[in-house]
């Protein structure tokens, strides 16, 4: 796993499972409409779910926190400040099980905050770190819904 300035550098992967080299922007121009994935495991889980025929949404948008205004003290004055909304795009939503799956290689502090807000909103979600874990999770979900 490569790092730069303490951050993990993720190698993007295309729909064909191959690592994207060079500029991602240039790749998207040359491959319009093609999906990109943040990691090989994310691609593998996407392919597995797609090939299984299971209904799913890839990276649906969720609103975790609506925009609000707050008061802050700055330069000897109380100011009204607009706080932006906080959104989140988990990797997969499975409507059959009404749950989300996040494929994670590395959880930075921003992800940890979003995951806490996601859980506080009472969404059902699971974090997996490999294709094997995703397959195991899906088998468990299938067995639970059969009961």
N, C-alpha and C positions, 0 to 999 in steps of 0.2 A: 504494500500500500504506500503510495507516494505522498509526501507531505511538502507543503510550502508555507513558510511562516506559521507553522503550527496547525495548519488546516489540511485536511485530507483532500487530495486531488483525485477526483472521481473520473474514471475513463468512461465516456459515453459510448453506448452501444446502439447500433441500428436495428431495424426490424429483421435483418438477416442474421443477427447474432454476432456480427463482426464489430470490432472496436472502431470507433470513428477517429480518424487521424486528421491532423490539421485543424483548421478553423471550423467550429460547429456551425457558424453562420453560413460559411461557404458550402458546407455539407447540406444544410437545409435548403439552400438555393438550388443545388444540384439534385436534391431528392425531395421535391415538394410533396406534401401530404404524408410523408413517411414518419413513423414514430421514432423517437429516441428514448433511450432508457438510461438511467443514472448508473447502472452497473450490470454486469453479466448476470448475477442472481435475479435482478429485477426482470431482465429480459427472459430468463428461463422460467420464472413464475408466470409471466404474461403468456408465453408460448404454451405452457402446460394448461393454464386455465382456458385459453382460446381453443386448444386442440381437444380439450375435454368436453367442449360444447356447453359449458356452464355459462349462464348469463352473467355478464359483468360490465362495469364501467371502468375505464382507465383514467386515472387522475381526475375524479370529480371534484368540483370546487365546493368547499364547505365554509360557511361563515362562522368563525369561532367567537368573535367579539365585535359588536356593532360599533360604529363611530360614535363618540360622545365628546362633550366639551367638559373640561376640568379647569380648576383654578390652580395657578402656580405662582410662587413668589420668586420674582427675578428683578434685579437692579432696584431694590427697595420698593417695588410695586407688585400688586396682585394683578395678574393677567389671566384672561380667559384663553385657554389653549384648546384647539381642536385635536383630538386624538383620532388617528386613523383606525379603521376597522382592521381586524386581524383575520386573515383567511388561511386556509390550509388545503392542500391537495394530496390526500392519501393516495397510494399507488393504485389500489383496487377497491371497488365497491361490489359486493355480491348481494344483489337484491333477494335471491332465494333464501339467504341466511340473514339478511338485513345486517350485514357487518362489513367492516373495512379491513383490508390487509395492507400493512406497510412493510416493504422489504427494505431492511436497513443493513448497511455495512458498517456505518459509523454514525452514532447519534451525537451531534454537537449540541451546544447549549440552547440554540434557537429551536431545534427540533424538540428537545426535552420540554421547553416551555409550551410549544404548540401541542405536544402530546398531552400535557397536563390539562390544558384548556379543552382539548378534544374530549378527554375523559370527564371533565367537569360538566360538559354539555350533555353527558350521558350517551354518547355514541358508543357502539360496540366495535372495538377494533383490536387487532392482534398484530404484533410485530414478529416477523420471521427473518431469519438471517441467511437462509439457503433454500434451494428448491426442495430438498428433503424435508425441511421443517414445514414448508408450505403444503406439500403433499400430505404430511402427517396431520396438519391442521384441517385440511379439507376432508380427510377421511373421518376425523372426529366430528366435524360439523355435520357430515352426512349421517353418521350414526346417531347423533343427538336428535336430528330432525325426524328420524324414522320412528322414534319412540312415541 
